[in-house]
């Protein structure tokens, strides 16, 4: 059954194409701080734990360890990443 996967791919592709704000949002499906990855809309995204900027609800700088499965986030992709999979900024909602 590939319909859900295709729907997730289409949803992510639409969000990736829409650069009007540069800010995407989603719910974390899985996260691995050690591997520097998390999944949103069925897509694996990467981050560099030493470079990614993380902010909490209060707008204060936070830690990558604030990412939790099921958590809502807003994020931007690193424009220097040719694969458009590396995250540069994360707001934990």
Helices and strands as residue ranges (DSSP letters): H 3-17, E 24-27, E 30-32, E 37-40, E 43-46, E 53-55, G 64-66, E 72-77, E 87-92
